[in-house]
């Protein structure tokens, strides 16, 4: 979506966000792509309701 909007457009992802490492990486990814999180609550101690595999070199880690 960001790629088709004018440069000065404001785009936010709005959802409840966890306080875990995956959620922090998700927020960083959004910020790197000029996507805000508006007033989305960040709930410490909780994790997102998704399943993802991330790679660090050849080591895989799983987030549920």
PDBQT receptor file of N, H, CA, C and O in Angstrom, charges set to zero:
ATOM      1  N   UNK A   1       0.821  -1.178   0.000  1.00  0.00    +0.000 N 
ATOM      2  CA  UNK A   1       0.000   0.000   0.000  1.00  0.00    +0.000 C 
ATOM      3  C   UNK A   1       0.873   1.253   0.000  1.00  0.00    +0.000 C 
ATOM      4  O   UNK A   1       0.597   2.192  -0.746  1.00  0.00    +0.000 OA
ATOM      5  N   UNK A   2       1.915   1.283   0.820  1.00  0.00    +0.000 N 
ATOM      6  H   UNK A   2       2.139   0.520   1.426  1.00  0.00    +0.000 HD
ATOM      7  CA  UNK A   2       2.766   2.463   0.925  1.00  0.00    +0.000 C 
ATOM      8  C   UNK A   2       3.294   2.878  -0.446  1.00  0.00    +0.000 C 
ATOM      9  O   UNK A   2       3.378   4.070  -0.739  1.00  0.00    +0.000 OA
ATOM     10  N   UNK A   3       3.646   1.921  -1.276  1.00  0.00    +0.000 N 
ATOM     11  H   UNK A   3       3.578   0.952  -1.038  1.00  0.00    +0.000 HD
ATOM     12  CA  UNK A   3       4.253   2.221  -2.564  1.00  0.00    +0.000 C 
ATOM     13  C   UNK A   3       3.354   2.943  -3.545  1.00  0.00    +0.000 C 
ATOM     14  O   UNK A   3       3.856   3.565  -4.480  1.00  0.00    +0.000 OA
ATOM     15  N   UNK A   4       2.059   2.884  -3.369  1.00  0.00    +0.000 N 
ATOM     16  H   UNK A   4       1.651   2.379  -2.609  1.00  0.00    +0.000 HD
ATOM     17  CA  UNK A   4       1.143   3.541  -4.315  1.00  0.00    +0.000 C 
ATOM     18  C   UNK A   4       0.603   4.862  -3.777  1.00  0.00    +0.000 C 
ATOM     19  O   UNK A   4      -0.153   5.541  -4.471  1.00  0.00    +0.000 OA
ATOM     20  N   UNK A   5       0.976   5.238  -2.554  1.00  0.00    +0.000 N 
ATOM     21  H   UNK A   5       1.590   4.686  -1.990  1.00  0.00    +0.000 HD
ATOM     22  CA  UNK A   5       0.491   6.481  -1.959  1.00  0.00    +0.000 C 
ATOM     23  C   UNK A   5       1.477   7.615  -2.205  1.00  0.00    +0.000 C 
ATOM     24  O   UNK A   5       2.672   7.373  -2.375  1.00  0.00    +0.000 OA
ATOM     25  N   UNK A   6       0.984   8.849  -2.225  1.00  0.00    +0.000 N 
ATOM     26  H   UNK A   6       0.014   9.046  -2.087  1.00  0.00    +0.000 HD
ATOM     27  CA  UNK A   6       1.905   9.987  -2.320  1.00  0.00    +0.000 C 
ATOM     28  C   UNK A   6       2.870   9.990  -1.130  1.00  0.00    +0.000 C 
ATOM     29  O   UNK A   6       2.527   9.504  -0.052  1.00  0.00    +0.000 OA
ATOM     30  N   UNK A   7       4.076  10.537  -1.324  1.00  0.00    +0.000 N 
ATOM     31  H   UNK A   7       4.354  10.932  -2.199  1.00  0.00    +0.000 HD
ATOM     32  CA  UNK A   7       5.126  10.553  -0.304  1.00  0.00    +0.000 C 
ATOM     33  C   UNK A   7       4.678  11.146   1.024  1.00  0.00    +0.000 C 
ATOM     34  O   UNK A   7       5.120  10.686   2.077  1.00  0.00    +0.000 OA
ATOM     35  N   UNK A   8       3.812  12.155   1.001  1.00  0.00    +0.000 N 
ATOM     36  H   UNK A   8       3.453  12.528   0.145  1.00  0.00    +0.000 HD
ATOM     37  CA  UNK A   8       3.423  12.823   2.232  1.00  0.00    +0.000 C 
ATOM     38  C   UNK A   8       2.211  12.180   2.912  1.00  0.00    +0.000 C 
ATOM     39  O   UNK A   8       1.688  12.716   3.889  1.00  0.00    +0.000 OA
ATOM     40  N   UNK A   9       1.768  11.037   2.396  1.00  0.00    +0.000 N 
ATOM     41  H   UNK A   9       2.193  10.602   1.602  1.00  0.00    +0.000 HD
ATOM     42  CA  UNK A   9       0.633  10.339   3.012  1.00  0.00    +0.000 C 
ATOM     43  C   UNK A   9       1.033   9.726   4.350  1.00  0.00    +0.000 C 
ATOM     44  O   UNK A   9       2.171   9.295   4.541  1.00  0.00    +0.000 OA
ATOM     45  N   UNK A  10       0.086   9.698   5.256  1.00  0.00    +0.000 N 
ATOM     46  H   UNK A  10      -0.838  10.048   5.101  1.00  0.00    +0.000 HD
ATOM     47  CA  UNK A  10       0.294   9.054   6.560  1.00  0.00    +0.000 C 
ATOM     48  C   UNK A  10      -0.415   7.718   6.529  1.00  0.00    +0.000 C 
ATOM     49  O   UNK A  10      -1.596   7.645   6.191  1.00  0.00    +0.000 OA
ATOM     50  N   UNK A  11       0.295   6.664   6.877  1.00  0.00    +0.000 N 
ATOM     51  H   UNK A  11       1.255   6.723   7.151  1.00  0.00    +0.000 HD
ATOM     52  CA  UNK A  11      -0.261   5.318   6.868  1.00  0.00    +0.000 C 
ATOM     53  C   UNK A  11       0.029   4.682   8.212  1.00  0.00    +0.000 C 
ATOM     54  O   UNK A  11       1.171   4.699   8.671  1.00  0.00    +0.000 OA
ATOM     55  N   UNK A  12      -0.994   4.117   8.853  1.00  0.00    +0.000 N 
ATOM     56  H   UNK A  12      -1.922   4.103   8.479  1.00  0.00    +0.000 HD
ATOM     57  CA  UNK A  12      -0.835   3.465  10.144  1.00  0.00    +0.000 C 
ATOM     58  C   UNK A  12      -1.406   2.052  10.114  1.00  0.00    +0.000 C 
ATOM     59  O   UNK A  12      -2.433   1.790   9.488  1.00  0.00    +0.000 OA
ATOM     60  N   UNK A  13      -0.717   1.150  10.805  1.00  0.00    +0.000 N 
ATOM     61  H   UNK A  13       0.118   1.363  11.314  1.00  0.00    +0.000 HD
ATOM     62  CA  UNK A  13      -1.193  -0.197  11.084  1.00  0.00    +0.000 C 
ATOM     63  C   UNK A  13      -1.814  -0.119  12.474  1.00  0.00    +0.000 C 
ATOM     64  O   UNK A  13      -1.141   0.250  13.436  1.00  0.00    +0.000 OA
ATOM     65  N   UNK A  14      -3.091  -0.465  12.581  1.00  0.00    +0.000 N 
ATOM     66  H   UNK A  14      -3.637  -0.765  11.799  1.00  0.00    +0.000 HD
ATOM     67  CA  UNK A  14      -3.781  -0.334  13.859  1.00  0.00    +0.000 C 
ATOM     68  C   UNK A  14      -4.218  -1.711  14.343  1.00  0.00    +0.000 C 
ATOM     69  O   UNK A  14      -5.014  -2.391  13.696  1.00  0.00    +0.000 OA
ATOM     70  N   UNK A  15      -3.681  -2.109  15.495  1.00  0.00    +0.000 N 
ATOM     71  H   UNK A  15      -3.034  -1.557  16.021  1.00  0.00    +0.000 HD
ATOM     72  CA  UNK A  15      -3.986  -3.400  16.089  1.00  0.00    +0.000 C 
ATOM     73  C   UNK A  15      -3.417  -3.403  17.504  1.00  0.00    +0.000 C 
ATOM     74  O   UNK A  15      -2.611  -2.539  17.848  1.00  0.00    +0.000 OA
ATOM     75  N   UNK A  16      -3.820  -4.344  18.308  1.00  0.00    +0.000 N 
ATOM     76  H   UNK A  16      -4.475  -5.046  18.029  1.00  0.00    +0.000 HD
ATOM     77  CA  UNK A  16      -3.156  -4.545  19.589  1.00  0.00    +0.000 C 
ATOM     78  C   UNK A  16      -1.834  -5.244  19.294  1.00  0.00    +0.000 C 
ATOM     79  O   UNK A  16      -1.784  -6.184  18.501  1.00  0.00    +0.000 OA
ATOM     80  N   UNK A  17      -0.766  -4.780  19.937  1.00  0.00    +0.000 N 
ATOM     81  H   UNK A  17      -0.807  -4.016  20.582  1.00  0.00    +0.000 HD
ATOM     82  CA  UNK A  17       0.574  -5.282  19.654  1.00  0.00    +0.000 C 
ATOM     83  C   UNK A  17       1.151  -5.855  20.948  1.00  0.00    +0.000 C 
ATOM     84  O   UNK A  17       0.950  -5.299  22.027  1.00  0.00    +0.000 OA
ATOM     85  N   UNK A  18       1.864  -6.964  20.829  1.00  0.00    +0.000 N 
ATOM     86  H   UNK A  18       2.028  -7.416  19.952  1.00  0.00    +0.000 HD
ATOM     87  CA  UNK A  18       2.493  -7.572  21.999  1.00  0.00    +0.000 C 
ATOM     88  C   UNK A  18       3.756  -6.836  22.402  1.00  0.00    +0.000 C 
ATOM     89  O   UNK A  18       4.200  -5.915  21.716  1.00  0.00    +0.000 OA
ATOM     90  N   UNK A  19       4.326  -7.251  23.514  1.00  0.00    +0.000 N 
ATOM     91  H   UNK A  19       3.965  -7.999  24.070  1.00  0.00    +0.000 HD
ATOM     92  CA  UNK A  19       5.564  -6.646  24.005  1.00  0.00    +0.000 C 
ATOM     93  C   UNK A  19       6.764  -7.557  23.843  1.00  0.00    +0.000 C 
ATOM     94  O   UNK A  19       7.814  -7.291  24.427  1.00  0.00    +0.000 OA
ATOM     95  N   UNK A  20       6.642  -8.610  23.075  1.00  0.00    +0.000 N 
ATOM     96  H   UNK A  20       5.789  -8.826  22.600  1.00  0.00    +0.000 HD
ATOM     97  CA  UNK A  20       7.700  -9.605  22.886  1.00  0.00    +0.000 C 
ATOM     98  C   UNK A  20       8.687  -9.161  21.802  1.00  0.00    +0.000 C 
ATOM     99  O   UNK A  20       8.445  -8.170  21.113  1.00  0.00    +0.000 OA
ATOM    100  N   UNK A  21       9.810  -9.897  21.648  1.00  0.00    +0.000 N 
ATOM    101  H   UNK A  21      10.007 -10.702  22.208  1.00  0.00    +0.000 HD
ATOM    102  CA  UNK A  21      10.810  -9.526  20.633  1.00  0.00    +0.000 C 
ATOM    103  C   UNK A  21      10.251  -9.501  19.203  1.00  0.00    +0.000 C 
ATOM    104  O   UNK A  21      10.614  -8.619  18.424  1.00  0.00    +0.000 OA
ATOM    105  N   UNK A  22       9.380 -10.446  18.846  1.00  0.00    +0.000 N 
ATOM    106  H   UNK A  22       9.086 -11.162  19.478  1.00  0.00    +0.000 HD
ATOM    107  CA  UNK A  22       8.820 -10.452  17.496  1.00  0.00    +0.000 C 
ATOM    108  C   UNK A  22       8.001  -9.191  17.251  1.00  0.00    +0.000 C 
ATOM    109  O   UNK A  22       8.095  -8.586  16.184  1.00  0.00    +0.000 OA
ATOM    110  N   UNK A  23       7.203  -8.796  18.229  1.00  0.00    +0.000 N 
ATOM    111  H   UNK A  23       7.127  -9.288  19.096  1.00  0.00    +0.000 HD
ATOM    112  CA  UNK A  23       6.389  -7.586  18.084  1.00  0.00    +0.000 C 
ATOM    113  C   UNK A  23       7.268  -6.355  17.934  1.00  0.00    +0.000 C 
ATOM    114  O   UNK A  23       6.945  -5.456  17.158  1.00  0.00    +0.000 OA
ATOM    115  N   UNK A  24       8.378  -6.303  18.666  1.00  0.00    +0.000 N 
ATOM    116  H   UNK A  24       8.641  -7.034  19.296  1.00  0.00    +0.000 HD
ATOM    117  CA  UNK A  24       9.296  -5.169  18.528  1.00  0.00    +0.000 C 
ATOM    118  C   UNK A  24       9.923  -5.137  17.142  1.00  0.00    +0.000 C 
ATOM    119  O   UNK A  24      10.114  -4.063  16.572  1.00  0.00    +0.000 OA
ATOM    120  N   UNK A  25      10.247  -6.313  16.593  1.00  0.00    +0.000 N 
ATOM    121  H   UNK A  25      10.092  -7.186  17.056  1.00  0.00    +0.000 HD
ATOM    122  CA  UNK A  25      10.776  -6.359  15.221  1.00  0.00    +0.000 C 
ATOM    123  C   UNK A  25       9.705  -5.930  14.228  1.00  0.00    +0.000 C 
ATOM    124  O   UNK A  25      10.006  -5.255  13.243  1.00  0.00    +0.000 OA
ATOM    125  N   UNK A  26       8.471  -6.312  14.475  1.00  0.00    +0.000 N 
ATOM    126  H   UNK A  26       8.226  -6.860  15.275  1.00  0.00    +0.000 HD
ATOM    127  CA  UNK A  26       7.364  -5.918  13.603  1.00  0.00    +0.000 C 
ATOM    128  C   UNK A  26       7.203  -4.393  13.607  1.00  0.00    +0.000 C 
ATOM    129  O   UNK A  26       7.043  -3.788  12.547  1.00  0.00    +0.000 OA
ATOM    130  N   UNK A  27       7.244  -3.781  14.767  1.00  0.00    +0.000 N 
ATOM    131  H   UNK A  27       7.374  -4.273  15.629  1.00  0.00    +0.000 HD
ATOM    132  CA  UNK A  27       7.133  -2.324  14.870  1.00  0.00    +0.000 C 
ATOM    133  C   UNK A  27       8.303  -1.655  14.141  1.00  0.00    +0.000 C 
ATOM    134  O   UNK A  27       8.112  -0.659  13.442  1.00  0.00    +0.000 OA
ATOM    135  N   UNK A  28       9.517  -2.206  14.305  1.00  0.00    +0.000 N 
ATOM    136  H   UNK A  28       9.672  -3.015  14.873  1.00  0.00    +0.000 HD
ATOM    137  CA  UNK A  28      10.692  -1.648  13.621  1.00  0.00    +0.000 C 
ATOM    138  C   UNK A  28      10.543  -1.760  12.108  1.00  0.00    +0.000 C 
ATOM    139  O   UNK A  28      10.874  -0.821  11.385  1.00  0.00    +0.000 OA
ATOM    140  N   UNK A  29      10.049  -2.903  11.621  1.00  0.00    +0.000 N 
ATOM    141  H   UNK A  29       9.780  -3.666  12.209  1.00  0.00    +0.000 HD
ATOM    142  CA  UNK A  29       9.825  -3.080  10.182  1.00  0.00    +0.000 C 
ATOM    143  C   UNK A  29       8.836  -2.045   9.661  1.00  0.00    +0.000 C 
ATOM    144  O   UNK A  29       9.061  -1.428   8.620  1.00  0.00    +0.000 OA
ATOM    145  N   UNK A  30       7.742  -1.859  10.391  1.00  0.00    +0.000 N 
ATOM    146  H   UNK A  30       7.559  -2.359  11.237  1.00  0.00    +0.000 HD
ATOM    147  CA  UNK A  30       6.750  -0.868   9.980  1.00  0.00    +0.000 C 
ATOM    148  C   UNK A  30       7.379   0.519   9.940  1.00  0.00    +0.000 C 
ATOM    149  O   UNK A  30       7.189   1.259   8.975  1.00  0.00    +0.000 OA
ATOM    150  N   UNK A  31       8.124   0.876  10.981  1.00  0.00    +0.000 N 
ATOM    151  H   UNK A  31       8.278   0.275  11.765  1.00  0.00    +0.000 HD
ATOM    152  CA  UNK A  31       8.759   2.195  11.037  1.00  0.00    +0.000 C 
ATOM    153  C   UNK A  31       9.743   2.383   9.884  1.00  0.00    +0.000 C 
ATOM    154  O   UNK A  31       9.796   3.455   9.280  1.00  0.00    +0.000 OA
ATOM    155  N   UNK A  32      10.526   1.338   9.577  1.00  0.00    +0.000 N 
ATOM    156  H   UNK A  32      10.484   0.468  10.068  1.00  0.00    +0.000 HD
ATOM    157  CA  UNK A  32      11.485   1.412   8.462  1.00  0.00    +0.000 C 
ATOM    158  C   UNK A  32      10.783   1.669   7.134  1.00  0.00    +0.000 C 
ATOM    159  O   UNK A  32      11.382   2.209   6.203  1.00  0.00    +0.000 OA
ATOM    160  N   UNK A  33       9.528   1.287   7.049  1.00  0.00    +0.000 N 
ATOM    161  H   UNK A  33       9.041   0.849   7.804  1.00  0.00    +0.000 HD
ATOM    162  CA  UNK A  33       8.747   1.460   5.822  1.00  0.00    +0.000 C 
ATOM    163  C   UNK A  33       7.749   2.617   5.924  1.00  0.00    +0.000 C 
ATOM    164  O   UNK A  33       6.792   2.703   5.155  1.00  0.00    +0.000 OA
ATOM    165  N   UNK A  34       8.002   3.508   6.901  1.00  0.00    +0.000 N 
ATOM    166  H   UNK A  34       8.780   3.437   7.525  1.00  0.00    +0.000 HD
ATOM    167  CA  UNK A  34       7.207   4.712   7.100  1.00  0.00    +0.000 C 
ATOM    168  C   UNK A  34       5.737   4.397   7.349  1.00  0.00    +0.000 C 
ATOM    169  O   UNK A  34       4.845   5.083   6.850  1.00  0.00    +0.000 OA
ATOM    170  N   UNK A  35       5.504   3.345   8.130  1.00  0.00    +0.000 N 
ATOM    171  H   UNK A  35       6.229   2.788   8.536  1.00  0.00    +0.000 HD
ATOM    172  CA  UNK A  35       4.155   2.966   8.540  1.00  0.00    +0.000 C 
ATOM    173  C   UNK A  35       4.109   3.080  10.058  1.00  0.00    +0.000 C 
ATOM    174  O   UNK A  35       4.881   2.427  10.760  1.00  0.00    +0.000 OA
ATOM    175  N   UNK A  36       3.203   3.910  10.560  1.00  0.00    +0.000 N 
ATOM    176  H   UNK A  36       2.576   4.441   9.989  1.00  0.00    +0.000 HD
ATOM    177  CA  UNK A  36       3.090   4.114  11.990  1.00  0.00    +0.000 C 
ATOM    178  C   UNK A  36       2.199   3.068  12.636  1.00  0.00    +0.000 C 
ATOM    179  O   UNK A  36       1.639   2.200  11.966  1.00  0.00    +0.000 OA
ATOM    180  N   UNK A  37       2.082   3.170  13.952  1.00  0.00    +0.000 N 
ATOM    181  H   UNK A  37       2.537   3.874  14.496  1.00  0.00    +0.000 HD
ATOM    182  CA  UNK A  37       1.172   2.268  14.670  1.00  0.00    +0.000 C 
ATOM    183  C   UNK A  37       0.080   3.060  15.390  1.00  0.00    +0.000 C 
ATOM    184  O   UNK A  37      -0.638   2.516  16.229  1.00  0.00    +0.000 OA
ATOM    185  N   UNK A  38      -0.042   4.367  15.054  1.00  0.00    +0.000 N 
ATOM    186  H   UNK A  38       0.541   4.809  14.372  1.00  0.00    +0.000 HD
ATOM    187  CA  UNK A  38      -1.081   5.241  15.630  1.00  0.00    +0.000 C 
ATOM    188  C   UNK A  38      -1.117   5.076  17.144  1.00  0.00    +0.000 C 
ATOM    189  O   UNK A  38      -0.079   5.161  17.801  1.00  0.00    +0.000 OA
ATOM    190  N   UNK A  39      -2.264   4.849  17.686  1.00  0.00    +0.000 N 
ATOM    191  H   UNK A  39      -3.107   4.780  17.152  1.00  0.00    +0.000 HD
ATOM    192  CA  UNK A  39      -2.422   4.663  19.133  1.00  0.00    +0.000 C 
ATOM    193  C   UNK A  39      -2.631   3.197  19.486  1.00  0.00    +0.000 C 
ATOM    194  O   UNK A  39      -3.286   2.883  20.480  1.00  0.00    +0.000 OA
ATOM    195  N   UNK A  40      -2.080   2.303  18.680  1.00  0.00    +0.000 N 
ATOM    196  H   UNK A  40      -1.548   2.557  17.873  1.00  0.00    +0.000 HD
ATOM    197  CA  UNK A  40      -2.223   0.878  18.952  1.00  0.00    +0.000 C 
ATOM    198  C   UNK A  40      -1.629   0.548  20.318  1.00  0.00    +0.000 C 
ATOM    199  O   UNK A  40      -0.486   0.907  20.597  1.00  0.00    +0.000 OA
ATOM    200  N   UNK A  41      -2.394  -0.132  21.171  1.00  0.00    +0.000 N 
ATOM    201  H   UNK A  41      -3.323  -0.424  20.944  1.00  0.00    +0.000 HD
ATOM    202  CA  UNK A  41      -1.848  -0.468  22.486  1.00  0.00    +0.000 C 
ATOM    203  C   UNK A  41      -0.779  -1.559  22.386  1.00  0.00    +0.000 C 
ATOM    204  O   UNK A  41      -0.927  -2.527  21.639  1.00  0.00    +0.000 OA
ATOM    205  N   UNK A  42       0.295  -1.384  23.151  1.00  0.00    +0.000 N 
ATOM    206  H   UNK A  42       0.415  -0.598  23.758  1.00  0.00    +0.000 HD
ATOM    207  CA  UNK A  42       1.349  -2.396  23.255  1.00  0.00    +0.000 C 
ATOM    208  C   UNK A  42       1.179  -3.047  24.620  1.00  0.00    +0.000 C 
ATOM    209  O   UNK A  42       1.330  -2.391  25.651  1.00  0.00    +0.000 OA
ATOM    210  N   UNK A  43       0.866  -4.329  24.623  1.00  0.00    +0.000 N 
ATOM    211  H   UNK A  43       0.743  -4.862  23.786  1.00  0.00    +0.000 HD
ATOM    212  CA  UNK A  43       0.565  -5.054  25.852  1.00  0.00    +0.000 C 
ATOM    213  C   UNK A  43       1.779  -5.870  26.298  1.00  0.00    +0.000 C 
ATOM    214  O   UNK A  43       2.065  -6.931  25.743  1.00  0.00    +0.000 OA
ATOM    215  N   UNK A  44       2.475  -5.367  27.293  1.00  0.00    +0.000 N 
ATOM    216  H   UNK A  44       2.242  -4.505  27.744  1.00  0.00    +0.000 HD
ATOM    217  CA  UNK A  44       3.669  -6.034  27.816  1.00  0.00    +0.000 C 
ATOM    218  C   UNK A  44       3.325  -7.451  28.258  1.00  0.00    +0.000 C 
ATOM    219  O   UNK A  44       2.281  -7.691  28.866  1.00  0.00    +0.000 OA
ATOM    220  N   UNK A  45       4.209  -8.374  27.948  1.00  0.00    +0.000 N 
ATOM    221  H   UNK A  45       5.057  -8.180  27.454  1.00  0.00    +0.000 HD
ATOM    222  CA  UNK A  45       4.024  -9.760  28.364  1.00  0.00    +0.000 C 
ATOM    223  C   UNK A  45       3.163 -10.586  27.430  1.00  0.00    +0.000 C 
ATOM    224  O   UNK A  45       3.026 -11.793  27.624  1.00  0.00    +0.000 OA
ATOM    225  N   UNK A  46       2.578  -9.957  26.416  1.00  0.00    +0.000 N 
ATOM    226  H   UNK A  46       2.689  -8.976  26.258  1.00  0.00    +0.000 HD
ATOM    227  CA  UNK A  46       1.743 -10.702  25.466  1.00  0.00    +0.000 C 
ATOM    228  C   UNK A  46       2.430 -10.806  24.124  1.00  0.00    +0.000 C 
ATOM    229  O   UNK A  46       3.351 -10.047  23.821  1.00  0.00    +0.000 OA
ATOM    230  N   UNK A  47       1.970 -11.765  23.314  1.00  0.00    +0.000 N 
ATOM    231  H   UNK A  47       1.222 -12.382  23.560  1.00  0.00    +0.000 HD
ATOM    232  CA  UNK A  47       2.541 -12.022  21.998  1.00  0.00    +0.000 C 
ATOM    233  C   UNK A  47       1.450 -11.930  20.948  1.00  0.00    +0.000 C 
ATOM    234  O   UNK A  47       0.269 -12.070  21.265  1.00  0.00    +0.000 OA
ATOM    235  N   UNK A  48       1.838 -11.692  19.685  1.00  0.00    +0.000 N 
ATOM    236  H   UNK A  48       2.797 -11.578  19.427  1.00  0.00    +0.000 HD
ATOM    237  CA  UNK A  48       0.829 -11.612  18.622  1.00  0.00    +0.000 C 
ATOM    238  C   UNK A  48       0.223 -12.986  18.341  1.00  0.00    +0.000 C 
ATOM    239  O   UNK A  48       0.851 -14.013  18.597  1.00  0.00    +0.000 OA
ATOM    240  N   UNK A  49      -0.971 -12.996  17.825  1.00  0.00    +0.000 N 
ATOM    241  H   UNK A  49      -1.481 -12.161  17.617  1.00  0.00    +0.000 HD
ATOM    242  CA  UNK A  49      -1.647 -14.242  17.480  1.00  0.00    +0.000 C 
ATOM    243  C   UNK A  49      -1.329 -14.676  16.066  1.00  0.00    +0.000 C 
ATOM    244  O   UNK A  49      -2.223 -14.796  15.228  1.00  0.00    +0.000 OA
ATOM    245  N   UNK A  50      -0.044 -14.913  15.798  1.00  0.00    +0.000 N 
ATOM    246  H   UNK A  50       0.682 -14.815  16.478  1.00  0.00    +0.000 HD
ATOM    247  CA  UNK A  50       0.383 -15.326  14.460  1.00  0.00    +0.000 C 
ATOM    248  C   UNK A  50       1.417 -16.444  14.591  1.00  0.00    +0.000 C 
ATOM    249  O   UNK A  50       1.885 -16.747  15.688  1.00  0.00    +0.000 OA
ATOM    250  N   UNK A  51       1.758 -17.039  13.475  1.00  0.00    +0.000 N 
ATOM    251  H   UNK A  51       1.378 -16.793  12.583  1.00  0.00    +0.000 HD
ATOM    252  CA  UNK A  51       2.816 -18.032  13.419  1.00  0.00    +0.000 C 
ATOM    253  C   UNK A  51       3.832 -17.523  12.413  1.00  0.00    +0.000 C 
ATOM    254  O   UNK A  51       3.479 -17.226  11.272  1.00  0.00    +0.000 OA
ATOM    255  N   UNK A  52       5.077 -17.421  12.817  1.00  0.00    +0.000 N 
ATOM    256  H   UNK A  52       5.364 -17.663  13.744  1.00  0.00    +0.000 HD
ATOM    257  CA  UNK A  52       6.107 -16.922  11.914  1.00  0.00    +0.000 C 
ATOM    258  C   UNK A  52       7.421 -17.643  12.167  1.00  0.00    +0.000 C 
ATOM    259  O   UNK A  52       7.725 -18.040  13.292  1.00  0.00    +0.000 OA
ATOM    260  N   UNK A  53       8.186 -17.803  11.108  1.00  0.00    +0.000 N 
ATOM    261  H   UNK A  53       7.939 -17.481  10.194  1.00  0.00    +0.000 HD
ATOM    262  CA  UNK A  53       9.530 -18.370  11.199  1.00  0.00    +0.000 C 
ATOM    263  C   UNK A  53      10.502 -17.261  10.807  1.00  0.00    +0.000 C 
ATOM    264  O   UNK A  53      10.366 -16.663   9.740  1.00  0.00    +0.000 OA
ATOM    265  N   UNK A  54      11.479 -16.987  11.667  1.00  0.00    +0.000 N 
ATOM    266  H   UNK A  54      11.589 -17.473  12.534  1.00  0.00    +0.000 HD
ATOM    267  CA  UNK A  54      12.500 -15.998  11.344  1.00  0.00    +0.000 C 
ATOM    268  C   UNK A  54      13.848 -16.687  11.298  1.00  0.00    +0.000 C 
ATOM    269  O   UNK A  54      14.076 -17.678  11.992  1.00  0.00    +0.000 OA
ATOM    270  N   UNK A  55      14.747 -16.152  10.468  1.00  0.00    +0.000 N 
ATOM    271  H   UNK A  55      14.562 -15.347   9.904  1.00  0.00    +0.000 HD
ATOM    272  CA  UNK A  55      16.064 -16.741  10.285  1.00  0.00    +0.000 C 
ATOM    273  C   UNK A  55      17.135 -15.810  10.824  1.00  0.00    +0.000 C 
ATOM    274  O   UNK A  55      17.084 -14.597  10.621  1.00  0.00    +0.000 OA
ATOM    275  N   UNK A  56      18.109 -16.397  11.517  1.00  0.00    +0.000 N 
ATOM    276  H   UNK A  56      18.151 -17.383  11.682  1.00  0.00    +0.000 HD
ATOM    277  CA  UNK A  56      19.313 -15.692  11.937  1.00  0.00    +0.000 C 
ATOM    278  C   UNK A  56      20.469 -16.539  11.437  1.00  0.00    +0.000 C 
ATOM    279  O   UNK A  56      20.908 -17.468  12.115  1.00  0.00    +0.000 OA
ATOM    280  N   UNK A  57      20.960 -16.216  10.243  1.00  0.00    +0.000 N 
ATOM    281  H   UNK A  57      20.603 -15.462   9.692  1.00  0.00    +0.000 HD
ATOM    282  CA  UNK A  57      21.918 -17.093   9.576  1.00  0.00    +0.000 C 
ATOM    283  C   UNK A  57      21.193 -18.363   9.169  1.00  0.00    +0.000 C 
ATOM    284  O   UNK A  57      20.243 -18.318   8.388  1.00  0.00    +0.000 OA
ATOM    285  N   UNK A  58      21.643 -19.508   9.701  1.00  0.00    +0.000 N 
ATOM    286  H   UNK A  58      22.416 -19.545  10.335  1.00  0.00    +0.000 HD
ATOM    287  CA  UNK A  58      20.981 -20.778   9.412  1.00  0.00    +0.000 C 
ATOM    288  C   UNK A  58      20.058 -21.222  10.546  1.00  0.00    +0.000 C 
ATOM    289  O   UNK A  58      19.363 -22.231  10.433  1.00  0.00    +0.000 OA
ATOM    290  N   UNK A  59      20.058 -20.470  11.623  1.00  0.00    +0.000 N 
ATOM    291  H   UNK A  59      20.623 -19.650  11.715  1.00  0.00    +0.000 HD
ATOM    292  CA  UNK A  59      19.244 -20.818  12.789  1.00  0.00    +0.000 C 
ATOM    293  C   UNK A  59      17.825 -20.272  12.638  1.00  0.00    +0.000 C 
ATOM    294  O   UNK A  59      17.625 -19.084  12.384  1.00  0.00    +0.000 OA
ATOM    295  N   UNK A  60      16.853 -21.156  12.798  1.00  0.00    +0.000 N 
ATOM    296  H   UNK A  60      17.015 -22.121  13.004  1.00  0.00    +0.000 HD
ATOM    297  CA  UNK A  60      15.451 -20.738  12.718  1.00  0.00    +0.000 C 
ATOM    298  C   UNK A  60      14.879 -20.556  14.114  1.00  0.00    +0.000 C 
ATOM    299  O   UNK A  60      15.219 -21.288  15.044  1.00  0.00    +0.000 OA
ATOM    300  N   UNK A  61      14.003 -19.565  14.243  1.00  0.00    +0.000 N 
ATOM    301  H   UNK A  61      13.727 -18.970  13.488  1.00  0.00    +0.000 HD
ATOM    302  CA  UNK A  61      13.246 -19.432  15.481  1.00  0.00    +0.000 C 
ATOM    303  C   UNK A  61      11.773 -19.300  15.119  1.00  0.00    +0.000 C 
ATOM    304  O   UNK A  61      11.412 -18.762  14.073  1.00  0.00    +0.000 OA
ATOM    305  N   UNK A  62      10.946 -19.803  16.007  1.00  0.00    +0.000 N 
ATOM    306  H   UNK A  62      11.240 -20.241  16.856  1.00  0.00    +0.000 HD
ATOM    307  CA  UNK A  62       9.516 -19.873  15.737  1.00  0.00    +0.000 C 
ATOM    308  C   UNK A  62       8.767 -19.013  16.724  1.00  0.00    +0.000 C 
ATOM    309  O   UNK A  62       9.032 -19.049  17.925  1.00  0.00    +0.000 OA
ATOM    310  N   UNK A  63       7.838 -18.246  16.214  1.00  0.00    +0.000 N 
ATOM    311  H   UNK A  63       7.623 -18.216  15.238  1.00  0.00    +0.000 HD
ATOM    312  CA  UNK A  63       6.958 -17.432  17.046  1.00  0.00    +0.000 C 
ATOM    313  C   UNK A  63       5.533 -17.848  16.761  1.00  0.00    +0.000 C 
ATOM    314  O   UNK A  63       5.127 -17.956  15.604  1.00  0.00    +0.000 OA
ATOM    315  N   UNK A  64       4.773 -18.083  17.818  1.00  0.00    +0.000 N 
ATOM    316  H   UNK A  64       5.102 -17.996  18.758  1.00  0.00    +0.000 HD
ATOM    317  CA  UNK A  64       3.374 -18.499  17.688  1.00  0.00    +0.000 C 
ATOM    318  C   UNK A  64       2.481 -17.447  18.286  1.00  0.00    +0.000 C 
ATOM    319  O   UNK A  64       1.260 -17.599  18.281  1.00  0.00    +0.000 OA
TER     320      UNK A  64
